[in-house]
C-alpha cells in the first residue's frame, strides 16, 4: 500500500468525521473542519490517502494554524486500523515542512497527558514539554502537556526532517490481510 499526503477537501470530510469519532471522546463537528479548510486562510489541513487495489481511502488527517511566525498543530488522527504504520508521523512531518516553508519559526501543540504514543512521536521530532494546561480537555478534565520546538530552522532539526522524509518517501506499507 502506498500512502500520499494531500490537502484536505470537503469531499474528504465523511472519512475525516469517521476517524474523528473513532479517535476522540469529544469529536470536532463537521462544520468546524469545513470552516478550517474553506474559510481559515491561516490553516492547513491534510489527509493521508492509502492507495490500495480496491481504491483510495482516507486513513488519517492533520491540521495546523500559522499565527504570525508560529505553527500551532491543532489535530492529528489516524484510523485505528492503520495505526502503528507511521501515518501519523508522515502527517506530522508534512505539517512541519509546510509550516517551515510558510515562514514559521517555532511550533507548538497540546497533547493529552495520557497519550504516551503521541508524546514519544513529538519528542522524536524535537518537541520539548514546556508546561501543562490543567483540565484542558473538558470532556475528561485531563491535563494537556504543552510542547514546543523553539527553532524550526535549527540545522540539526532540518537535517533530521530531511532524513526522515527520505526514509518514509515512497515506502510501501504492509497491512495485514492485504
Secondary structure, DSSP 8 states (H G I E B T S, - for coil): -EEEEEE--GGGHHHHHHHHHHH-SS---HHHHHHHHHT-TTEEEEEEEEEETTEEEEEEEEEEEEETTEEEEEEEEE-GGGTTSSHHHHHHHHHHHHHHHTT--EEEEEEETT-HHHHHHHHHTT-EEEEEEEEEETTTTEEEEEEEES-TT-HHHHHHHHHHHHHHTT-----TT-
